[in-house]
Structure formats: structure tokens, C-alpha cells
Amino acid sequence: MNLSTAVSLKRAKEIGLRKVVGANRSMLIKQLLGETVILSFLAIMLAVLLAQIFMPVFNRISGKSLTIHYFDIRFLIGAGLLAFFTGILSGYYPALFLSSFQPARILKEKSSLALKGMGLRKGLVVFQFSLSIILIISTIIVFKQLLFIKNSDIGYDRDNILCVRIAGDMGDTYDVLKNELLKNPDILGVSRGEPLNANVITNTDGVIWRGKEENKTQYFRILRTDCDFASTYDIKMEEGRFYSKLGLLPGM
């Protein structure tokens, strides 16, 4: 919208001449809206191309494996509707603005056309730059947070760790599976535990220690694992030691 209204003076003579040769306002509006819709489709195609180019870089920085299913029918419909309505919304006011020019005024009073709609254009410029500054600052903050998460010491070794979700009851066959895996010289350790999922991890206030206040309630997160969990993830204990096989419940 901002670009269309900004270049209106350059297209003023074109609009005037088209009206002189018989073009009515509805025809001009359809033409101008068609131009913005086409430009919107080109813009979204460029955006998809840039997303495909920079997706590996983003995945490498964030440690994710995101993909875009470009040929999924929902993606194609969504992108098409987004481009269409963006073109209509961005081109509606410029189309009305340009098509309202009178041929006589266009050829005689070019300076007055420059003042028409100036307040809206100034408002759009302020809004556009404000939004750009907010997006740039937000991008920098997110980028620094991703680098912090990637490079910070989170208390365990997350490199060369393969997590596999196994369905079914492994209580009776887990030791057999573990021993078979450890026969592979490339596997240094095997452990099992509950999924690291906030919906699965529970908490308890039933932990008692020496010196605990009787009326104080302290909740602890519970993650059920076996006794090799700390050594597999290379978790360093601040004090004391990790659990041993002594006293574990059957099946753990």
C-alpha cells in the first residue's frame, strides 16, 4: 500500500490517459488490484525460496530438523489464500486513490495530487519502520537465545546421545536388550527412563531430609530412570552420589 501510493504521481498521467480513451473507474480498480495480487504471489514465492535456502542454517543453529511440505495441499491452499488476501488488502486503498484522479486535474495540478493522502502515507511509513525495528530486535533476541541454549552448560552431555521411544512393557526383556547393545564397541552406555516430557514428569512433596522444617512443603520433580542414567548422560553430582542398584524396585 505504501509503495503504491508513493509512486502514484508517476502513474498519474497513465491513469489520466486511460480515462481519456474510455477506461472507467471499475476497470482501473481491477487492473490495480490485479497488479498487487500478482506482486503478492511473487513475494510469497520469493519467501518460500528464501525459507528453503536458510532452513538448513536455522536447523543447524537451533538444533532442530524442521521441514516445509511445499506440495501439501493445505500448505498450497494456505499460501495461495494468504497471497490473495494480502494483495487485496494492500492494494484496495491505492486502487481507490489512483482511480479517483480526474483527467483534467492530473494534467494541470500535479502538485495537489502529491498532498492527497499524505497523512495516511506518513502514518504508514511510521508504522512500517516501527514494525521493522520490532522485528529486527526480536530476531536478534531469539538468535542470541538460541546461541545461549546451544553453547551453555546444561549439566549433562547432550552430544552423541540417541533417545529411542520403545512401546510396550520392557520390564522382563530390558536387561537382555541392554547387554546386546553394549556388545557394540561404538555404544559406551545404555540407560532407560521416562520421556523428558512435561506431561509425563510428575512431582512429589514426600521427600524427607535431615533438618527439614516440619511445616515446609517442598516439591521435587520425579523422573524414573535406572541407575546408569547419570553415567550415560555424564551428569556431575554436586554432592553425594547417584542411585545404585541396591534398594531399587523390581524391574528397575
Residue pairs with C-beta under 8 A, 6 or more apart in sequence:
1 89
1 90
1 91
1 93
1 94
1 124
2 121
2 124
2 125
2 128
4 32
4 36
4 90
4 91
4 94
4 95
4 98
5 93
5 94
5 97
5 117
5 120
5 121
5 124
6 121
8 94
8 97
8 98
8 113
8 117
9 110
9 113
9 114
11 98
12 98
12 101
12 106
12 110
12 113
13 106
13 107
15 28
15 98
15 99
15 101
15 106
16 101
16 103
16 106
16 107
17 103
18 27
18 28
19 28
19 101
19 103
20 103
25 99
25 100
28 95
28 98
28 99
29 95
29 96
29 99
32 91
32 94
32 95
32 98
32 99
33 87
33 88
33 91
33 92
33 95
35 91
36 87
36 88
36 90
36 91
36 94
36 95
37 83
37 84
37 87
37 88
37 91
38 87
39 87
40 83
40 84
40 86
40 87
40 90
41 80
41 83
41 84
41 87
43 83
44 79
44 82
44 83
44 86
48 68
48 70
48 79
51 68
52 68
52 70
55 66
55 67
55 68
58 64
58 66
59 65
59 66
61 143
61 146
61 147
61 150
62 146
62 150
63 149
63 150
68 75
69 75
70 76
93 120
97 116
97 117
101 113
105 112
105 113
106 113
155 235
155 236
156 233
156 234
156 235
157 233
157 234
158 233
161 232
161 233
165 195
170 177
170 192
171 251
172 251
174 192
178 190
178 192
181 187
181 190
182 189
182 190
189 228
189 231
189 232
190 228
190 232
191 225
191 226
191 228
191 229
191 231
191 232
191 233
192 225
192 226
192 229
193 223
193 224
193 225
193 226
193 229
194 200
194 201
194 223
194 224
194 225
196 223
201 221
201 222
201 223
202 221
202 222
203 219
203 220
203 221
203 222
204 219
204 220
204 222
205 217
205 218
205 219
205 220
207 218
207 220
212 218
224 252
226 248
226 252
227 242
227 243
227 244
227 245
227 248
227 252
229 235
229 242
230 237
230 242
231 242
235 242
